[in-house]
């Protein structure tokens, strides 16, 4: 007697990561921050010369790719900006006594 053949189990699709930085390039992060805060506002929030002295996306990318602690600060500010934007999109909650 032959054993019944069991079809192979299809591979699971990869889970969507919960990391909001997944798939976002450093260039997109710097561009979004510069558009949102402006270079002067960005330099106020993160004291880096690449944001205050003749700032550009390309010069910032060169520095941030070589400096992990600075990149971490930029990514943290980007996540903060996303949280603030989400809070701003929510409709105001009205209390019953208003």
Residue, then its C-alpha position, 0 to 999 in steps of 0.5 A: x500500500x502506498x501512502x497518500x501524498x501530502x501537497x507541500x505547504x506553500x511558504x507564508x507571505x512575509x509579515x509586514x514589518x511594524x517598523x515605520x522606517x522600513x522601506x523609507x530611504x534616508x534621502x526621503x527622510x531628510x527631504x521630508x524633514x527639510x520640507x516640514x521644518x525648513x533647514x533653519x528649523x531642522x538645524x534648531x532641532x538637531x544641531x548639525x553643521x550639515x543643516x546650518x551651514x550651506x545645507x543640502x540633501x546631498x551634503x546631509x546624506x554624506x554626513x549622516x551615512x558616515x555618522x550613526x549617532x547623527x542618523x539616529x537623531x534624524x530618524x528619531x525626529x522623523x518618527x516624531x514628525x510622523x506622530x505629530x502629523x497623525x495627531x493633527x489628522x485626527x478629528x477633535x474628540x467632543x465631550x458630552x458636556x461641550 
